[in-house]
């Protein structure tokens, strides 16, 4: 039970910035595609 909580907190701590980076990358990629064409 405790290890599951630790894993969840670690996943939130490390996955949330990574997901934000991915979303921002998709945003910039979309802008690049719009301005490219």
MDTraj code that builds the backbone (N, CA, C; nanometers):
import mdtraj as md
import numpy as np

residues = "UNK UNK UNK UNK UNK UNK UNK UNK UNK UNK UNK UNK UNK UNK UNK UNK UNK UNK UNK UNK UNK UNK UNK UNK UNK UNK UNK UNK UNK UNK UNK UNK UNK UNK UNK UNK UNK".split()
xyz = np.array([
    [0.0835, -0.1202, 0.0000],
    [0.0000, 0.0000, 0.0000],
    [0.0873, 0.1257, 0.0000],
    [0.1906, 0.1233, 0.0852],
    [0.2771, 0.2415, 0.0925],
    [0.3601, 0.2566, -0.0341],
    [0.4107, 0.1449, -0.0859],
    [0.4908, 0.1529, -0.2082],
    [0.4066, 0.2030, -0.3247],
    [0.2770, 0.1656, -0.3262],
    [0.1895, 0.2155, -0.4322],
    [0.1741, 0.3678, -0.4219],
    [0.1621, 0.4183, -0.2994],
    [0.1517, 0.5630, -0.2825],
    [0.2800, 0.6322, -0.3274],
    [0.3931, 0.5724, -0.2945],
    [0.5207, 0.6321, -0.3347],
    [0.5331, 0.6319, -0.4862],
    [0.4929, 0.5225, -0.5487],
    [0.5000, 0.5157, -0.6945],
    [0.4074, 0.6185, -0.7584],
    [0.2890, 0.6348, -0.7012],
    [0.1960, 0.7340, -0.7559],
    [0.2523, 0.8748, -0.7432],
    [0.3114, 0.9056, -0.6289],
    [0.3667, 1.0403, -0.6098],
    [0.4846, 1.0617, -0.7039],
    [0.5669, 0.9596, -0.7230],
    [0.6797, 0.9725, -0.8156],
    [0.6307, 0.9900, -0.9579],
    [0.5283, 0.9161, -0.9950],
    [0.4745, 0.9268, -1.1310],
    [0.4178, 1.0673, -1.1532],
    [0.3469, 1.1205, -1.0538],
    [0.2938, 1.2562, -1.0687],
    [0.4077, 1.3577, -1.0747],
    [0.5115, 1.3348, -0.9943],
    [0.6209, 1.4321, -0.9874],
    [0.6987, 1.4370, -1.1184],
    [0.7190, 1.3208, -1.1807],
    [0.8031, 1.3176, -1.3002],
    [0.7238, 1.3161, -1.4302],
    [0.6000, 1.2712, -1.4269],
    [0.5245, 1.2618, -1.5514],
    [0.4550, 1.3925, -1.5860],
    [0.4189, 1.4708, -1.4860],
    [0.3460, 1.5947, -1.5133],
    [0.4298, 1.6957, -1.5923],
    [0.5545, 1.7242, -1.5555],
    [0.6346, 1.8156, -1.6385],
    [0.6588, 1.7581, -1.7773],
    [0.6757, 1.6260, -1.7847],
    [0.6991, 1.5622, -1.9141],
    [0.5779, 1.5782, -2.0047],
    [0.4579, 1.5627, -1.9468],
    [0.3356, 1.5804, -2.0257],
    [0.3210, 1.7265, -2.0690],
    [0.3601, 1.8204, -1.9822],
    [0.3536, 1.9621, -2.0199],
    [0.4499, 1.9910, -2.1338],
    [0.5676, 1.9294, -2.1300],
    [0.6648, 1.9484, -2.2383],
    [0.6094, 1.8929, -2.3687],
    [0.5441, 1.7760, -2.3616],
    [0.4875, 1.7159, -2.4825],
    [0.3763, 1.8046, -2.5384],
    [0.2907, 1.8561, -2.4524],
    [0.1803, 1.9406, -2.5006],
    [0.2345, 2.0702, -2.5612],
    [0.3360, 2.1287, -2.4983],
    [0.3937, 2.2510, -2.5546],
    [0.4632, 2.2208, -2.6867],
    [0.5261, 2.1026, -2.6974],
    [0.5907, 2.0650, -2.8230],
    [0.4875, 2.0491, -2.9334],
    [0.3739, 1.9870, -2.9013],
    [0.2664, 1.9748, -3.0006],
    [0.2156, 2.1125, -3.0412],
    [0.2066, 2.2036, -2.9440],
    [0.1602, 2.3394, -2.9731],
    [0.2553, 2.4088, -3.0698],
    [0.3861, 2.4011, -3.0430],
    [0.4831, 2.4651, -3.1318],
    [0.4878, 2.3971, -3.2673],
    [0.4698, 2.2660, -3.2687],
    [0.4687, 2.1945, -3.3959],
    [0.3500, 2.2376, -3.4809],
    [0.2350, 2.2561, -3.4160],
    [0.1167, 2.3021, -3.4888],
    [0.1395, 2.4427, -3.5444],
    [0.1998, 2.5310, -3.4648],
    [0.2288, 2.6665, -3.5129],
    [0.3258, 2.6601, -3.6303],
    [0.4265, 2.5740, -3.6199],
    [0.5236, 2.5614, -3.7283],
    [0.4563, 2.5133, -3.8564],
    [0.3671, 2.4163, -3.8437],
    [0.2973, 2.3652, -3.9622],
    [0.2089, 2.4740, -4.0229],
    [0.1413, 2.5512, -3.9388],
    [0.0524, 2.6563, -3.9898],
    [0.1332, 2.7625, -4.0635],
    [0.2472, 2.8023, -4.0074],
    [0.3260, 2.9061, -4.0727],
    [0.4079, 2.8522, -4.1884],
    [0.4292, 2.7212, -4.1913],
    [0.5085, 2.6633, -4.2988],
    [0.4279, 2.6602, -4.4290],
    [0.2993, 2.6307, -4.4171],
    [0.2194, 2.6189, -4.5386],
    [0.1548, 2.7514, -4.5763],
])
top = md.Topology()
chain = top.add_chain()
for i, resn in enumerate(residues, 1):
    res = top.add_residue(resn, chain, resSeq=i)
    for name in ("N", "CA", "C"):
        top.add_atom(name, md.element.get_by_symbol(name[0]), res)
traj = md.Trajectory(xyz[None], top)
